[in-house]
C-alpha cells in the first residue's frame, strides 16, 4: 500500500516560509513551535530547514 506522500516530499528540506504555507500558519507560529520543541529543525550552518515528514510525524504525536 502506498501512502499519499511521494518520495520527494518525504526527503525534501523546506524553509520556514514554505512550512508555514503548507501548514497554513504564520512564520511566527513556526518559530513558537520550534522554540517549544513541538517540531524539529535542521540547522545547516546559519540556515534552518525543516523535514516535512518529520514535522508531520511530530505534530501527529503531539495531538
C-alpha positions as CSV (number, residue, x, y, z in Angstrom):
1,X,0.0,0.0,0.0
2,X,1.4,3.4,-0.9
3,X,0.9,6.5,1.2
4,X,-0.1,9.9,-0.1
5,X,3.4,11.4,0.1
6,X,5.7,11.0,-2.9
7,X,9.4,10.3,-2.4
8,X,10.4,13.9,-2.9
9,X,8.1,15.1,-0.1
10,X,9.5,12.6,2.4
11,X,13.1,13.7,1.9
12,X,12.9,17.3,1.0
13,X,14.1,20.1,3.3
14,X,12.0,23.2,3.3
15,X,12.3,26.7,4.7
16,X,10.2,28.2,7.5
17,X,8.1,30.2,5.0
18,X,7.4,27.0,2.9
19,X,6.5,25.1,6.1
20,X,4.2,27.9,7.3
21,X,2.4,27.9,3.9
22,X,2.0,24.1,3.9
23,X,0.6,24.2,7.4
24,X,-1.5,27.4,6.8
25,X,0.0,29.2,9.8
26,X,2.3,32.2,10.2
27,X,6.1,32.0,10.3
28,X,5.8,33.3,13.9
29,X,3.8,30.2,14.8
30,X,6.6,28.1,13.3
31,X,9.1,30.0,15.4
32,X,7.0,29.3,18.5
33,X,6.5,25.6,17.7
34,X,10.3,25.3,17.1
35,X,11.1,27.0,20.4
36,X,8.7,24.8,22.3
37,X,10.2,21.7,20.6
38,X,6.9,20.8,19.0
39,X,8.6,20.5,15.6
40,X,12.2,19.5,14.8
41,X,14.5,21.8,12.9
42,X,17.7,21.0,11.0
43,X,20.4,23.6,11.2
44,X,22.8,23.8,8.3
45,X,25.5,26.4,9.2
46,X,23.4,29.5,9.9
47,X,20.3,28.3,8.0
48,X,17.4,26.5,9.4
49,X,15.4,23.9,7.4
50,X,12.6,21.5,8.2
51,X,11.9,18.0,7.1
52,X,8.3,17.9,6.0
53,X,7.8,14.2,7.0
54,X,9.5,14.7,10.4
55,X,7.3,17.8,11.2
56,X,4.1,15.9,10.3
57,X,5.2,13.0,12.5
58,X,5.9,15.2,15.5
59,X,2.6,17.1,15.1
60,X,0.7,13.8,14.9
61,X,2.3,12.6,18.1
62,X,1.6,15.8,20.0
63,X,-2.2,15.6,19.4
